[in-house]
Amino acid sequence: PEPVDVDQALLERAMQARRNVGALWLQHRTEVETILLADEGLDGRRYGKKSVPKWFPKLDRLARQEGLEKLPEFIDKLAAGRMHLKKGATEPRHAFFDACRELVEAFEVVQPMLDHAVFEFQRRFLDFAESEVRRRRSETGVLSFDDLLTMVHDRIVEDPSVASLVAEEYPLALVDEFQDTDTLQYAIFRAAYGKGSCVYVGYPKQAIYA
């Protein structure tokens, strides 16, 4: 996501809009249910008699939750000015629908901020985890399979004499299940054998990296 600074005022506006929707839902649930299930102007393809009742438990959860959790996927269908109507029909009016509009609009503004904040947290965590794993491996002398591959790769790619020794010891190589090799493994074979003296056998449609 694009870098977006978190605006606390906008976040508070979104949280308040969420609280307003929750309070109005709990206060006027029966009225809103009746409108959604009985209003003849609503497009039945978007407000099906079987699908709409499934929204109600999710609205119950929204009303009980505090924070900036992801909104229900149907919330825009409850927003005043965005409801889907039959041709020539008038949109039903209710304070709950007005509050849903304010909630949707508020989240449209803050969602990029939240996405970037989550992305930055994940990036920092991965950077920390990578450095911490390296530190612990160094302290314990433990090497993973990836470490072994990286050590071989760095040595054979950076030192042509090592690549020559491998090619002299094994003048012809056959690499089976080639579709499951990654770029690091392939670079090792290319460094040792160039474009010749190595036969690759594989089936692309079975590749684990596809």
C-alpha positions in Angstrom: 0.0 0.0 0.0 1.0 3.6 -0.6 2.5 5.4 2.5 -0.2 7.3 4.3 0.2 9.0 7.6 -2.3 8.0 10.3 -4.6 10.9 11.2 -5.9 10.4 14.8 -8.8 12.8 14.2 -10.0 10.8 11.2 -9.5 7.5 13.1 -11.6 8.9 16.0 -14.3 10.0 13.5 -14.4 6.5 12.1 -14.6 4.9 15.5 -17.4 7.3 16.5 -19.3 6.5 13.3 -19.0 2.8 14.1 -20.3 3.4 17.6 -23.2 5.4 16.2 -24.2 2.6 13.9 -24.0 0.0 16.7 -26.1 2.1 19.0 -28.8 2.8 16.4 -28.9 -0.9 15.4 -29.5 -2.0 19.0 -32.1 0.7 19.5 -34.0 0.3 16.2 -33.2 -3.3 15.2 -36.8 -4.3 14.7 -37.6 -1.3 12.5 -34.5 -1.7 10.3 -35.2 -5.5 9.9 -38.8 -4.7 8.8 -37.6 -2.2 6.2 -35.0 -4.5 4.8 -37.3 -7.5 4.6 -40.5 -5.7 3.5 -39.7 -2.6 1.6 -40.9 -3.1 -2.0 -38.5 -0.6 -3.5 -35.3 -2.4 -2.6 -33.8 -4.5 -5.4 -34.5 -8.1 -4.5 -31.4 -9.3 -6.1 -29.3 -7.3 -3.6 -31.6 -7.7 -0.6 -32.7 -11.3 -0.9 -35.1 -12.7 1.7 -32.6 -15.5 2.5 -29.4 -13.4 2.5 -30.6 -10.3 4.4 -31.4 -12.2 7.7 -27.8 -13.4 7.7 -26.6 -9.8 8.0 -28.3 -9.3 11.4 -26.0 -11.4 13.5 -23.0 -9.6 11.9 -24.6 -6.3 12.8 -25.0 -7.6 16.3 -21.3 -8.3 16.4 -20.5 -4.9 15.0 -22.5 -3.3 17.7 -20.7 -5.1 20.4 -17.2 -4.6 19.0 -15.0 -1.6 19.9 -12.2 -0.7 17.5 -11.5 -0.6 13.8 -12.1 -4.2 12.8 -13.1 -4.7 9.1 -16.6 -3.7 8.3 -19.2 -6.3 7.1 -19.0 -6.7 3.4 -22.7 -5.7 3.0 -22.5 -2.4 4.9 -22.5 -0.2 1.8 -25.9 -1.7 0.9 -27.2 -0.1 4.1 -25.7 3.3 3.5 -28.2 6.1 2.6 -27.6 7.2 -1.0 -26.0 3.9 -1.9 -28.8 1.5 -1.5 -29.8 -0.6 -4.6 -33.4 0.2 -5.7 -35.9 -1.0 -8.3 -36.4 1.5 -11.1 -38.4 4.5 -10.0 -38.4 3.5 -6.3 -37.6 5.8 -3.4 -34.9 4.9 -1.0 -36.2 4.1 2.5 -35.3 6.7 5.2 -34.0 5.9 8.6 -31.3 7.3 10.9 -29.6 3.9 10.9 -29.0 4.2 7.1 -27.7 7.7 7.5 -25.3 6.5 10.1 -24.2 3.7 7.8 -23.4 6.2 5.1 -21.2 8.2 7.5 -19.5 5.0 8.6 -18.7 3.9 5.0 -17.4 7.3 4.1 -15.3 7.5 7.2 -13.7 4.1 6.5 -13.1 4.9 2.9 -10.8 7.7 4.2 -9.0 5.8 7.0 -8.8 2.3 5.3 -5.6 3.3 3.3 -4.1 4.5 6.6 -4.9 1.2 8.4 -3.6 -0.9 5.5 -0.3 1.0 5.5 0.0 0.8 9.3 -0.5 -3.0 9.2 1.9 -3.3 6.3 4.6 -1.4 8.2 4.1 -3.5 11.3 4.4 -6.7 9.3 7.5 -5.4 7.6 9.2 -4.4 10.9 8.2 -7.8 12.4 9.7 -9.7 9.5 12.9 -7.6 9.6 13.2 -8.3 13.4 12.5 -12.0 13.0 15.1 -12.4 10.2 17.8 -10.6 12.2 16.8 -12.5 15.4 17.0 -15.9 13.6 20.4 -15.0 12.2 21.6 -14.0 15.7 20.4 -17.2 17.3 21.9 -19.4 14.6 25.2 -17.6 15.0 25.1 -18.1 18.8 24.2 -21.8 18.6 26.1 -22.8 15.4 23.0 -24.2 13.8 22.6 -24.1 10.0 19.3 -24.5 8.2 18.9 -26.0 4.8 18.6 -22.5 3.3 21.8 -21.5 5.1 23.6 -24.5 3.4 22.3 -23.5 0.0 23.2 -19.9 0.5 26.8 -20.8 1.6 27.3 -23.0 -1.5 25.8 -20.4 -3.8 27.9 -17.6 -2.5 31.1 -19.7 -2.7 30.5 -21.2 -6.1 29.3 -17.9 -7.7 31.9 -15.7 -6.2 34.9 -18.0 -6.7 35.2 -19.4 -10.3 37.9 -21.9 -9.1 35.3 -23.6 -6.9 32.9 -23.9 -9.9 35.7 -25.4 -11.9 36.4 -28.0 -9.3 32.8 -29.1 -9.2 32.6 -29.3 -13.0 35.9 -31.3 -13.1 34.7 -33.7 -10.4 31.3 -34.1 -12.0 31.7 -33.4 -15.7 28.0 -34.2 -16.5 25.1 -33.5 -14.2 21.5 -34.7 -14.4 19.0 -32.6 -12.4 15.7 -34.4 -12.0 12.4 -32.7 -10.8 13.9 -29.5 -12.1 10.5 -27.7 -11.8 11.0 -27.7 -8.0 14.3 -25.9 -8.0 14.4 -22.2 -7.0 16.5 -19.4 -8.4 19.2 -20.0 -5.8 19.6 -23.6 -6.7 19.5 -22.9 -10.4 22.2 -20.3 -10.0 24.5 -22.9 -8.4 24.1 -25.2 -11.4 24.6 -22.4 -13.9 27.8 -21.3 -12.1 29.2 -24.8 -12.3 28.1 -25.8 -15.8 27.1 -22.7 -17.7 24.7 -23.5 -20.5 26.1 -27.0 -21.2 27.1 -30.3 -19.4 23.9 -30.2 -17.3 20.7 -31.9 -18.2 17.5 -30.6 -16.6 14.4 -32.8 -16.4 11.1 -31.4 -15.2 7.5 -30.8 -15.8 6.4 -27.1 -15.3 2.8 -28.0 -14.4 4.0 -29.8 -11.3 6.2 -27.0 -10.1 5.8 -26.1 -6.4 6.9 -22.5 -7.2 4.2 -22.0 -10.0 
